[in-house]
Amino acid sequence: MGDLVEIETHKLYFPWSISKGKFQKFRELNSTFNSIYIDKHCIEVPEETSIDLSPLIPLLPIHISTSSPTFAKPIPELIKFNQNLRIETLNSTIINIKSGADLPTRQNGELSRQLHNFTKANGLIGPNDSSSLFHLQLLNIKLGPDVGYFPRNQHNDLNIEVKKKNTTPIPPSFVIENRSYSLGQNNNREYQKYKMCLWIEGGSQSGLLIDGNSRMIDVYCNLNLLQPIVNQPNTFVHPQVQGQRQESLQQQVQLQNRILLSQQTLLALPANSIQQIVTDDINSTLKKLNIINNFNHVYFENMMVVPNHPKVCSASIPFWPPNQIIALPEYGPNIIIHCIGDVNGFNLDLSSLTSSITTFGGSNKRYFSSTTASEVIELDKLRNEITKYNQLYYNESKSEISDYDYDMKFKRLQHLEKKLKDIKVSNQVGFSSGGTDKQKVHHRVRMLSLDNTYSLVEIESFRNKIKKFLIKNHNLSQIGTPPIEYTVELKYDGIAISLLFQNSKLQQIVTRGDGEYGEDITENAIHFINNLQHLYEKEIKLNINGKSITNFEIRGEVVLNKNRLKGINEIREKNGEELYKNTRNIVSGILRKNIDINNLGELDNIIRFDLFAYNLILHDTDSQRETTHYKNLEVIRDQCKLTVDPNVSVFSTQDPNDIIEKWYNKRMEYPYDIDGLVFKVNSIELQEQLGELNRSPRWAFAYKFPANGQFTKVLSVSTQVGKSGVLTPVATLTPIELNGVTVSRVTLNNFPFIEKNQIGLGSNVFVVRSGDVIPKILMVKNEGDEHGKVISPPLECPCELKCKDIVQKGQEYFCVNKKCPNQRYQQICWFVSKNGMDIEGVGPAQVQVFLDNGFIEDPGDLYLLHKYRDKLLQIKGFNETKVQNILNAIEDSKSRGLRSLLSALNIPGVGKASANILSESYLNLDHLIGEESSQDIKCRTQLGSKICDNIYDFFHPLSSEESKEYIDQLIYKIKLYNLNQQSLNYTPSTSSDVIKNTNHTNINNNNKNNININSSNNNNYNKLNNSKVVISGIFSKIGNREYLEKLIQEKFKCKIQKSINQSTNFLIIGADPSQLKIDKSKSISSCQLLTESDLLDLLK
């Protein structure tokens, strides 16, 4: 709230005389603070301090009228005599002067205003401000809250004379205390908490302590009004909380539905004042939704009895999460407090206090609008989300969010960065390339992104902006009066590349990357993109207006024909591999990956991409150029023999809506994935005059097709069990066609999602395909009595055992029975996957066969599968070759090492990155299991507390004997079947590590056989360190090629090269290597030959 300041003092006037002798006794009694004698009727004392006036108080009532014998008690008269002060009486002789500083006073005014608005809207009596005193007769004290409220019926019971007085003889039902910034003795946190207990013990139902100095909010309530929380001893909740949560969820759904319907309405409206009204309504609704989604909502729950106050319960909530207190000390808390009792429905918004205060819990003097604090935190959240989605999209070829949702988040980010003058992300193009060893290439001319919209209205707005810009900056009349021409092309959904020609030769092919630097993908591009081989082998000279051009650049989009996607997935399904979800992921993954083309097999015949060129850039400074973008496309098509969009057209005054509607309806039958249309100014001269913004040109704009969705009905809801036991509800729908695909099932995310959206059998749900791939419920519309009862969380697991061990953790429900067959199936599937032990040829279908035939019960049994070889051969689809390959792959996986094993074990929160840290921190599995606490794991690895708790609890389960037995048996099998036989010895970096690692002994049941699962990470020096390596052949002892590459990259920091050149240090060969590579290595003196055996020796 603000900085602590020097202690304030106040002059206290007495309606009777006080002598210096009595004042001296007063000073001796109150020796903990300074006081000053002013005169016989006045002393100076500090605020927020317990002041004992007993030496100064007359023994008899004082005479207060000169005209009549009227007498009164001294303390009440003292309070009247000092009406400018806020005086509380803590007993018959002790008073406290509350702070009257400007800052907390203005804060209290805002608190009172919010409560007044609530009471006015609900026909209730207004609140009392800080000038009022309440006589708590149960305690015989008088206190003045910063804000207080008591109901109308109690107010009506008071007679008119009592109402006129400054002191109300009944306690308020609800109070707010706002801790000030005074250094007075009574302004410490403990006293303020004690005072809140006095309010409750004196008869108040509930209250709030807003403590800006400690950055905490404390909620208080009478124990008699609370209910105990099931399975949480000594913890209580107010019965109104459940209804408050439900109301918030319903409000969220209503706002989401309102936004969706408004956006749909907006698309159909012409550009007029009505359209602006709808836009304003969307923005207003978004702000309300932002408060619900991004603010911390505080309820009267998880409350515990206050020590020494058996009738009082409280709970403390920080203003900000711990990791934000340091990062954002100057901003106000984005907190909504849902109040209870007589003020149920009053939601106190603390963020609005920032408009009337300086620093909220910090030290920098700065003023903010009421929305700045929430927007700053929203900005930080959006940046993290955008960075995450960019990393997945550009570097990992994955999409976790639809294009529409991403674009809406990005536009919001642009708005906030511009508003807060803190532009860091929204001006970036693409994303910095990473995850590969491809050479980085600097773009001579930046490869920009395109600004985009989903609104038809904004297309016309875009054209108007261009015209206004030219009129303002370049005097359009000198250019000519004809309307501006535009080209419109299909927006292909692939990856952008640039073909660099120097001296008439195709020298490099580069990805867009972050717009400044891209990756060199020349070798892969020439092999996989149709028609590039002929360009690479011949000279290309452009002839433009009679001038020969030898240095230029062609940019385009690489895409995959949808029919090829089907063929690729058929082969991957046959091989038990994960299927690709869309064409773009294949294009990005193949072009940016280190691929041994010789090992692709039949896939090499079907993986072929197409390039649609869309831009020509001339690098010769004296070169002639074409006058229009359309003519440039003709040059690319006719002289370079490259494909351009065959559907490109030119228009000027026509309405583009017909073109948009045509391609929106045709896009699913088109052989390539398209997600919109691109509009460009046709004139090259005008393009140059318009220039570019930070991340996009002014002369080009993309219209993106909205997600295609339909309403359908929920027919039934089933529950799926994940590998961690999480229960996920899945709805069966009345089948609908979306983008050419029949959709009949959709995930319901979790059971709170069902509750929030009130989904039952018969509910109408609006379903879209997120990213044109994954079905997703966008909104729910329940009308009339057509929908049934809201689906409730299950009381038992859907597995054949019907497990009753269902618990709720946060938003999710879990089956915690370790014998659950559905969990076992998912766990084994994870164990064999690429994220686990990477057992090639074993996928979900094979795992199901093994389980159905009783060959395995848990992942450890896979290593006994060879005993069932004959039985496997009797099963349809399992021939000699397939069975042998499976058994070989299982045997090979034993050499994966500790990192892969930990990732495969399905420890909650432990993925590849965490497993890698663990394997670098521990000698073997026994040493990890032997840690005495999760804190020990955290100290050694620096992993987060939650992950360390999960790791420790996984190996030392307390939930049930079945869980402990399952883990013990699994670890026993892992050791018994020698998963470490191909592991490599970890060598500690210091002698202290050796000592620490050898201290772990007697590791309970998990140490059976005393077989170590060793880490595969060794950073000791040897000749492979930091070398450049080419790999060729089959490695039967070490494992598959991808594993080998990861292994030497992580152990020796090697750079894997695709082909041998003068910089290559080693050629590592296995069985059946490329003879061409061997011959080439012999011609390079610096290149040494290593066999698989040589490599194993180095790895020891």
N, C-alpha and C positions, 0 to 999 in steps of 0.2 A: 504493500500500500504506500509506504513512504519511509523516509529515514527517521530514525530516532533523533529527537532534537533535545536541546537543553530543557531541564525540567521547568515547567511553567508554575508561577505562583499567583495567588489571588488575594485581594484584600477582603477580609471577612469582617463585616460590621455587626456589632452587638447592640440590641435594644436595651441594654443595661450597661452599667459601668464596670470596668475591670481594672484592678490596681496592678502596679508593676510587681508587687509581691506575689499576687496570684498568677501573673504571667510567668514569673520565674519558676513557680511550681509546675505550671503547664509545660515549660521548656524541659524541665527535668523529667517529667513523665513521658514526653514525646521527644526523647533525645536522638531518635534515629533520623530526624530531619531538621532542617533549619527553619526557624520562624522569627519574625521581627515584630516588636511592639511599636505600633504607629502612634496611637494615643489611647485614651481610656475607653474608646468605643471601637477601636479597629486594630486588628493584627494582620500580618501577612503570612500565609501558609501555602504549602505546595498542593497541587492537584493530584488526583489519583493516589491518595495516601490516606490510610486510616488515622484520623485525628481524634484523640481522646480529649474532650472538652471538660471533663469532670472538675478540674480545679477552677474553671471559669464559670460554671453553671451555678446560679443561686440555689440555695436549699429550698426556698419557697417559690410558689408561682409569682410571676412578675406582674406589676401593675402596668397595663398598656393603654389606659385612657385617663386623661386629665379631667374629664367632665363627669366620669362615673367610676364607681369602684369595680372596674373590669380587670380580671386577672387571667393569665393564660400560662400554659406550660412553656418553659424557656425554649426548648429545641424547635417546636413548630413555629414559634415567633421568630426565632433566628432564621429559619428557612424563608419565611415571608419577608423578612428584613433584607434578604439577599436574593431577590428574585432574578437578578442577572446571572446568578450561579446555579448550577445543577447539583444540588446537595442531596445525597443519600444518607439515611440513618441506618447504621449497622447494628446499633442497640440504643439504649436510652441516653448514652453519653458520647458515642463514637459516630463521627460523620465521615463522609468521603465526598470530595468535590470532583465531579466528573470533568474530563477535559472539554474545553470549549474551543479548541483550535479550529481554524477555518477548514482544513482539509477533511478531518473526520466528520465535521458538521455537514459539509456538502455531500459526503458519502452517505450519511444518514438520511439526508434529504432525498437522495436517489432511491434508497431502500424504502423509505416511507412512500415515495411516489408510486413505486411498483405495487406495493401492498394496497395503496389507495385505489389504484386503477382496478385491481382485482376485486376489491370490496364493492366498488361502484358498479362494476359490470355484473356483479352477482347480487345486487340489492342488499348488501351487508353494510353494517356501520363502519365508518372509516377508522383507520388506525390512530393510536396515540403516538405523539412524537416524543422526543427526548426531554421535553419540558415537563412531562407528566410524572408523578410519583404514584406508586402502588403500595398500599399497606398490606404486607403479607402477614395476616393476623396469626397464622399458625406459628410463625417465627418471631412475631412482633418486631419486624423491621420494615423500613420503607426503602424501596429501590426504584430507580428510574431507568427503564430500558432505552436503548437508542430507538427502537421501534417496538411497539406493543399492540396487541389486538385482543379484545374480548367481544363475545357475540352480543347481538342486539337484545336478546331476551334478558341477559344479565344487566345490560345498560338500562333497559326499561324498568327494571326492578329498583333502580336507584331513585331516590327522591330528588327534586329539583335543587335543593340546597346542597346536596352532596355533589351533584353534577357540576355546580359552580366552583367547587373547591379544586385546589391544585392536586390533592391526593385522593386517589380512588381507593375505597376500602376493600376491594376484591382484587384477586390476582388476575393478570391477563392470561388468556388461554395459550397465547403464542407470543414469544419475545425474540428479538434479535439484538445481540450485543456485538458492536463493532469495535474491536480493540483499537485504542488510539495509539499515538506514537509518543506519548508522554513517558518520561523517565520516572514517573511517580512510583512509589513502592507497590501500589495496588494495581499497577498496569502490567505486572508480570503475568506470564501465561497461566501459572498455577492458580493465582488468585482469580483470574478471569474464569477459569474452569470451575473453581469453587463457587463463584458467584452464580454460574449457570445452574449448579446443583441447588443453590438456595432458591432460585426461581422455581424449579421443579418441586422441591420439597415444600415450597410455600404455596403450591396449588396450581401452577401453570402446567398445561398438558405437554407442550413441546417448545423447543427453542433452538436458535442457531447462534454459535459464536464464530464470527468472521475475524480471523486472526491474521492480518496482513504481515505482521512482524515475523511470525513463524511460518507463514504461507500455508496455513491450515484452516480447514473448516471443521467445526465440531457440531454434530447434531445431538440433541438431547431429547429424552422423552421419559414420561412416567412409566415405570415397569408394568403397572396394572393395565396399560393400554396396548401392550405388546404380546406377541405370541412366540413361543420357542420355535427355533428352526430345526426341522427333522435332521437327525444325524450330525448336528453341530451343537455339542453340549454347551450350555451357558451362553448361547447366542440367540438373539431375538430379532423379530421383524414386526413392523406394524401391519395389521391386516389390510390396510388400504393400498399397500405397495403393489400387490399383484394387479389390481385394477388400474393403477397408474401406469405400470409397464404396458399393459394391454392397450391403454388409451394412446400411449406414445407410438406403439407399433401401428395401431390403426391410423393414426394421424400421418405416419410415415407413408403407409400404403396409399392413403388418400392423396397426399402431395405427389407421390410418384405417378399415380394414375392421372392426376390433373396435368402434370407436365407432359406425359406421353400423349394424352388426348389433345392438348394445346399444340404440341409439335406437329401432330398429324393434321390438325386444323390449319396450322400455319402453312403447310405445304400446298394446301388447296386454295389459299387466299391470294387475291391480287395485291400488288404493292400499293396499299393505300393506308389511311389512318386506322382502319380496323386491324390491319396486319401489325401496326406498331403497338396497338392496345394489347393484342395477344402476346407480342414479344415482351412487353413490359410485365404482363401477368406471369409469363414463364420465369423471367428474372426474379420477380418478387417471390414466387413459389420456390425457386432454387435457393434463395437466401434462407427461407424457413426450413427447407429440407437440410441445408448445410448445418443449421443449428442442431437439428435432431441427430444428424449422422456424425458430426465432428466434435460436438461438445460432450464433456463428461457429465453424465446424469447421476445425481446423488439422490439416493432414497434412504428412508429411515429403515435400514436393514443392517444385518451383521453387527448389531449393537450388543454391548456387554455391560454388566452392572458396574457402576463406578465404585471403586474401593471406598469403604467407610460411608457410602451413601446407598443403602440397600434398595431404595425406592427409585433410584435414578439410573438410566441406561444411556450410554453415549457411544459414538463412533467418530473417528477422526479421518478426514480425507485431505490429501495434499492438493494445493492449488494446481500443480502440474505434476505429471509423472516425473520420477527422480531424474531421468536423463534429460529433461527439459528445463529443470530449475536453473542450471548453470547456463545452458544455451540461450534461454530467453528470460532473463531475470526481470526485464523491464516491462513485460507485457502482462496484462490482466488475465485472470483465470477464466477460461471458457467453460464455465460450470453452470448447469441448471440444477437447482435444488427443488425437488418435488416435496412440498410441505404436506402436513397431515392434519387430522383432527378437524377443528372448526375452520381451518384454512386449506382443507383438501382441495386441490385444483389450482392452488397458487404455486406457480413455478418461478422461483426467484432467479433472475438472470444476472450473475455477477459480472459478466463481461461489460455490461452497460455502465458499470461504475467507472470504467477507464475513461469515459468522456468527461468526467468531472474531477479527476484526480491527477496527480503527477504519476510517479512511479508506483506500481502495485507490487510491493515486496522487493523492490530493487533500489538502486541508488542513483540512476541517471535521471535528471530532470528533463522530462519530455512529455508532450501532450499527444494524445491519440484520439482518433474517432472511435465511436462505440463498436465498430466492426473490425478495427485494425488488428487487434489481438487474435481474433479467430482467423482472420485472413492470413496472418503471418504463419500460423501453425498449419493452416490449410495449404499454403504455398509450400512449406517444407515437406508436407505429406505428398503433395502432387509431384514435386521434384523427385522424390524417392520412387514413387510409382512409375513415372515416365522413364526414369533411368533403368528401372527393373525391366519394364516392358521392351524398351529399346535393346537392352542386352539380350533378352530372350529372342527378339524378332530378328535383329541384325547379326548377332554372333552365334546364336544357337538354333536359328530357324524354327522357333516355336512361337505360338500365339496363345496367350492366356486370356485375351480380351478381344472383343469384337472391334473392327475398325471404327465403328460409330462411337463406341464407348471410349476408345483411345482418343479419337479426334475431339470429343466433347471435353475430356480431361485436359487435352493439350490446349484447346481454346481458352479454357478457364485458367490454365497456367499462364498463357500469354497475357490475359487480362490482368492477373494479379501481379506478374512481374513488371508490367508496364505501370500499373497503379502505384506499386510500392517502390518503383524505381530501383529494382533489384534484378535486372535481367541477367540470367546465368544459363538457362536451359532452353528457353523458348526460341532463341535465335540460332540454335544449333541445327545442323543439317545431318540427317541420318544418325549414325552412332559410330564412335571410334572403333575401328576393327580390332578384334582381339580373338584369342582362342586358337589361332593358327600361327604357323611360322612363315606365312607368305610375306614376301618383300613388300614394304610400304612404298607407295609411289605418290609423289606430290602432283596434284592436278594443276596443269598450267592455267586452266580456266575452271573456277569452282563449279562443282556439280551440285546444283541447288535442288531443294525440294519444291513442291507445289503447294500453295495455299489451297484449301478446299472447303466445300460446303455441302450440306445435304438439302439446302433450301433452294427451290426454283427462283424465289424472289431475289436471292443474292446474286444470281447470274446477271440479272439486269442491273443490279447495284454495281457489280464488278465492271460492266461496260460503261456505266455512267461515271465511275471513278476514273477510268482511263481517259475518258473524254475531258473531264474537268481538269485532270492533271496536265494534259497536253495544252489545253487552253490557257491555263495559269502559267505554265513553265516554258512553253515552246511556241506560243502564238500559233494556234491551229490554223488560222487563216493563211499563213505563209505556206503551209503544207498542202493545203487544198481543201475544198469543201466536201468532196464525196464522203459518204459514211465509211467508218472504219471497218475493214474486212477482218474476219476471224476464220481460223481453221478449227475444225472439231475432229478429234481423233479418239479412238477407243483407248481407255485407260487399262492397259494390260497389267495383271497382277503377277509380277515376277520380280526380278532384281535388275537394277540399272547397272549398265557397264559402259565403259568407254574404250573404243578402238583407236589406238594412237598410231598414226602413219608418219614415218620420217623418211625422207628421200624416196618416196613412193613405195616403201615397204611397211607392212604391218609389223611393228616392233613390239608392242605390248598391248595386253588387254587387262583393264583395271576395273575393280568395283568402285562404287560411289564412296563407300566408307563414311567418313564424317563430312564429306564435301571438300575438305582440304587435302586429305590423304585417303587413298584407296589401297586395295591389295592387288598384287600382280597374280592373275589367274590364267596367264597365257596358255600354259600347257593343258590344263583341264578344259579351258574354253575351246581351244582348237579341236580337241578330241570329241567333245560332247555337243558342241553347237553346230548345227547344220550350216553348210556353205562357207564356213570360215577357213577350212583347209585350203580352198582354192585361192583365197585372199592372201594367206600366209605364204603361198608358194609363188606368187606372181607379183609383178610391179603394177601399182595402181596410180595412174596420173589422172587428175581431174581436169577437165577442159571446161572452164567457165568464161563465157564471152570471149573466146579465143585465147585465153590465158591458161597456161599449164600450172597446175597446183600440185605440189609434191609433199607438202607438210600440212596435215589436217587431222581432224578428229571426228569420229562418228560415234554418237551416243544412241543407246537403244535399250529396250527391255527384253530380257531373256525369259522365255516362258516354256512350259511343257504342255503338249497336247493332252487333253483330258483322257483320251483313249489310251495313251501310253501309261498314264497313272494307273488305270485298271490293270494293265498287263504287269507293271512293276509290282503292284500289291499282290497279284496272284502268285508271283514267284516268291515274294517275301512270306506270304501266308504258308506256302508249301514248305518253306525253310523254317517255319516256326518263329519268324521275326515280326517285330512290331510293324503295323501297317502305317504308311504315310497318310496324313489327314488331308493334305491339299498339295497342289502342284508347286506352289512357291517354296515350300519347305524342301522339296527334292532339289529344286534348282539351286537354292542357296547352299544346301548341304553338300551337294556334289561338286559345285564349282569352287567352293572355298575349302574343301577337304583335301588332305593328303591321301590320294587313292592309288593303289596298285592296280592299274588297268588290267594286268594279266590275271588277276585273281577275281575279276568280276563275273566270270562265267557267262551264263546266258543273259544276265542283266546287261552286259555290254552291248548286246544286240538291240536292246529296247530303250535304253536310256539315251535319248537324243533330244536336244532342246532346239527351240527356234528363236531367232532374234528379229525383233521388229524395231528398226531404226527410227528415231524420231528427231534427231538434230544433227546438223553439220556445222563444225567450227573450223575456220580457216586460220592457220598459224603463219602463213607467209605474209609478211607485212605489206608487200606491194601487190597482193593478189586482188583480182577482180572478185566480185561477189554477185550472187543473184539478188534480186530485189525483194523476193518474198520467201516466206518459210515453205510454202507449197512447192515452189520451184527447187528449193534445196532438197526436198524429199524426192523430187523427180531425179535430181542428180545422183542421189544415193542409190535410187532404184535402177536407173539406166546405166550409170557408169561403173558403179561398184557391184552391181548385181546382188544387192542386199534387199531384203524384204522390208517394205514400209507398210504401215496400216493400209490395207486395200480399201478401207471404208472412209478414209479421210475426205472431208468435203470443206467447201468454203462458203461462208454466208456473210451478209452484212446487216440488212434490215430485218431479215426473217426472224420469226419467233423460234428459238431452239427447242421449245418444249416438245415439238413433234419428234425431233431426233432423239431426245431423251426418252420419251415414252416408247419409241420403237425399240431402242436397245435395252431398255429395262425389261421389256417383255421377251426379247430374243436372247438375253444373255445366258440363260441356262442351256439353250441348245447350241450356242456358239462353241466351237471346238477348243477355245482357250478361255481361261478364267479372266473375266473383266469385271472391274468393280466401279466403273464410272466412265465419264467422258472428260477429255482435256480440251479446253478452249485456249487458243493462242492468237495474239495479234499477228496478222499475216505479214504485214510490212516489216522488213528487217530494219529499216530506218526508224520506224516508230518504236520498235523493240529497244533499239539503242537509246532513244530519247527517254523512254520510260524507265530504263535501268532496272535495278533490283533492290529488294529490301535485304534484311540480314540473312534470311534463309530461303527466300523465294523471289522469283522475278515478278515485277509488276505486270508484265505483259502476258502472263499465263495463269490459268486458274483451272482447278479440277472440280467437277461436280461428281459426288460419289452417291451411288445408288443406296437408298435406305434399305435396312434389313427387311426382308420379305417375311411377313408374319400373318397368322390367322388365329381367330378364336376357335377353341375346341373344348370338349368336355372331358373331365377326369372320370374315367370309368372305374379304376381301382388303384390302390396304392400298396406296393410291396416294399419290403425292407431288405437291403443288401448289407452284407457284413464285410468290412475291409480287413486288411492284414493286421491293423492295430486294434481291431474289435469295434471300430466306429460303425454305427448303424446309420445307413443312408437311405432315406425314403425315395422311392422311384414311382412315378405315376404312369399308369397305362392310359392312353388317350384315345378318343375317337380319331382314327387315322386321318391325317391331312397331308396335302402335297405342299412342300416348301422348296422352291428352287429345284424342282424336278426330283426331289427325294421324298419318300413317304416317311412321315414322322408319326410314331405311335407310342413312344416312350420318352420321358424327360425326367431328369433328376429334380428333386424338390429340395436339394441342398442339405437341409437339416430340419429337425422338428420345430425349432423356434421360427424358421422361415414359414412353415405351414401355419403355425399359430398366428404369426404376424399378418399373414395374408388371408387367414380364415379359409383355408383350402379344405374342402370335403368332397365326397363323392358327388358328382354332378356339377361341381364348380366350373364356371367358364374361365378358361385361362388363355391369355394371348401368348402364343409361342412363336419365337423367331429362331433362326439358326445363327448363333453367334459366330461371326467370321464366316458365314455361309457353311458352317461345319457342325457345331455342337448345338443341339436344341436347348433352348433356354426360355423360362417363363419370364415375360417382361411385365405382365400385369394380370390382376385377377378381378373379375367382374361378377359378383354374386347378386343376382336379382331374383326377387320373389322367394319361393320356397323350393326351387328346383335343386339346390345343393343340400347335401346331407350334413350330418354332424361333422364338425372339424376333426380331422384325423389326429388321434392322440399318440403320444410316444408309446412304443410297445412295452409290455410288461415282461416279455420273454423274447429270446433270440429266435430268429426264423430257422435256425439250423435244426437238424433232425433230433438233437438232444433237447431242444426247447429250453435252453439254459435260462435260468431265472436271475442270473447275476448281471443285472442291468444297472449301470450307474450313470449319472449325468456329470460331465465335466465341461463347464462353460456352456457353449452353444451345442455341444455334441452329446449324444448318448452312446455308451460303450457296453459291449458284452465283455466282461472281464474273466470269463471262464476260459482257462488256457487249453481245455480239451475241446473247445468248440470246433467242429470239423470245418466249418466255413472259414474260420480264421486260419486254420492250419493250411487249407488249400491256398489262400491268398499269400500266406507267409512263405510257403514253398515256391510259389510262382515268383515272388520277389527275390528269394534266395538264388534262383537259377538265372535271373534276368541280368542284363548288362550292368545294372546298378548294384548287383550283388556279386555272385561268384562267376557270372558271365559264362554259363555252361551252354555252349552252342548246340542247337538242335533240340533243346528241351524248353518247351513253352507251356502255356496254360493247358493246351489239349493233352500233351504228354503227361503233365502232372496229374491231370484228372484220371487218365488211364492207370497210372501207377497207384493212385489212391483207391480207385474202384476195384482193383485186383488185389489189394492188400499188400502190395510190394513195399510201401513206405507209410509211415505215420507222421514223420517230421522231417525237416531238411537233412538231419544227420543220416537218415536211412538211405539217402541217395547213394551213399558210398558203399552200400551193400547190394546195390542193384545188380551187380554182376552175378550174384547168386541166382537171380531169376532170369538169366539169359535165355534159357530154353523156353521158359514160359512166355517171355516177351516175343519170341519168334512165332509163337502160335497165335498171337493177336493180329487181327487184320490191320494192314498198313505198316507193320513192323517187319521189314525184311532183314536179311543178314547185314547188308551194308548200313542201313539206318541204325540198327541196334548197336553194331560195333562202333559207329561214329558217336552215338550217345555215350556209350561206356568209356570211350577214349576221352571225350570232352569232360566227363565227370572226373576221370582220373587226372586229366590235365589241370582241372580247377584247383587241385590240392596245392599247386604252387603259387596261387594268387597272393598269399601273404596276409598279414594281419589287417591291412587296410580294407581289402575286399571282404574279408570275413566279417569285420565289424559292421561294414555297410550292409552286408547280406543278412545279419542277424535280426534286422527289424527292430532295433532299439529306437524308441520314439525320439524323433528329432535328430538322429544321427544319419547323415547322408555321406556322400563321398568326401566332402570338404572336412567335416568333423572327424570322419574315420581316418583321414590322412593325418590330421593333427594328433589323434590318439596313437596312431602307429609310429609317429615320430617321437612320441613322449614315453612310450613303454617298451621294454625289452620284449615282452610277449604277453599273451592273453592272461596268463596266471597273475602277472604283476598288476594288471588292470583290475582283475577280479579281486585281488588281495587288498586293494585300497580300503582303508577302514571307514571312510566316509565320503560323501559327495564333495565335501569341502576339500579333501585331499586331491580329488580328481581335478577340481577347479584350480587349485594352486599350481598343479603340475602342468595343466594344459592351457589355462586361461580361457577355457570355454565358458559359456554362460551358465548361470546357476541352475536354470531349468533343465538344460541338456545334461549337466552333471548329475542332477537328481535322477533324471531318467536312466542314465547309464548305471548308477549305483543300484537303483531300485530294480532294474532289469535283472542284474545278477544276484540280487539279494531281495527277492519279493517277500512282502509281508502280508499280502492280501489273502493267500490261501496256501494250504499244503500242496494242492494240485499244481499251482504256479511254480512253487519251489521245486517240486519233483520234475516238472517239465524242463525247467532250465538246467537242473543238475544233469538230467539224462542227455539233453542236447549237447552240453559242453563235454560230457563224458564221451559221447559218440564222436564228436569232432576230434578229440584227442586220440581216441582208440583207433580211428581210421586214418591216422597220420596225415592230417591235412597240412602239416608243416614239413612234409618230407622234401618238398622242393623250395622251402622257404630259405631266405638268406639271413645270415646273422646280423643282428643290430649291434653296432659298436658304440657304446656311450662316448660322448665327447669329453667327459672329465672323469677323474677317478671318483669324485663324489657321486656321480651318477651310478657308477658301478656298485659302490657301496650301498646306495639306496635301492638299486634294483635287486641286490642279493638279500635284502632284508625281508622280502616278502616270502614267508613260508607258512605252511599249515593253512591252506586256503579252503577250509571247510570241505563240503562235498564236491566242489568244483575242481578240486585238485587231484581227483582220481587218476591213477596212472602216471601223474606228474610229468605229462608230456607237454612241452612248450609249443605254443603257436607263435612263432617268431615274427617280428616285424621285417618287412621287405625293404626298409628304408635305410640306406647306408650312404652317408655323404663323405666318406673317407676319400682321400685323394687317390686317383689312379689315372691312367693315360686316357681314359674316355672322357674325363671331366671337360665340359665346355667345348667338346669337339663337334664337328659336322659329320653326320652319319647318313649313309644310304643302306636300306635294308632290302634283301631279296631272298625269296625262298619260303619254305614251310618250316616252322619251329615246333616240333612235336613235344619237346621237353619243357620249354618255357611257356608255351601257350600260343594263342592266336596273335596275329600281327598287331592288332590295335593295342593289346595288352603289353606286348613287347615295346612298342613305341612309348606308351605311357611310362613304363618302367624305367627305361634309360633316360627319358626326358626328366623325370623327377629325381632319379638317383644321381645322374651325372650331368644334368643340365645340358644335355645334347640337343643339337638342332637337327631335326630330321629333314633330309633333302629328298627331293623326288628323283633327281637324276644326278649322275656323277659329273663333277666339274673340277676345276683346278683347286677349289677351296675345300674339297671333300677330304676328310681325314681317315675315315674308316668305311669299308664295305662289309657289313655283317651278313653272312649267308647261312641259310639253313638248307634243308633238302630241296632239290630241284630248283636251284637259283637261276637267274638270267645269265646266260653265257656272255651276252653282249655287255652286261655291266661288269662282269669279271674281267673281260678283255680290256674294257676301257679303264678299269682301275689299275691294271698293270702298266698302262701308259702314263700314269700320273705318279711321280716319285713319292709324293707326300701321302698317298692313299695306301693304307694297310688293310689286309684282309683278315677278318675274324670269323671263326666258325661258331656254331652254337655252343660247343664245348668250351671254346676260348672265352666266350661271354659268361658262361656259368662260373668259370674259374675267377673271372674278374668280379663277379657279383658276390662271391663268397666272403 
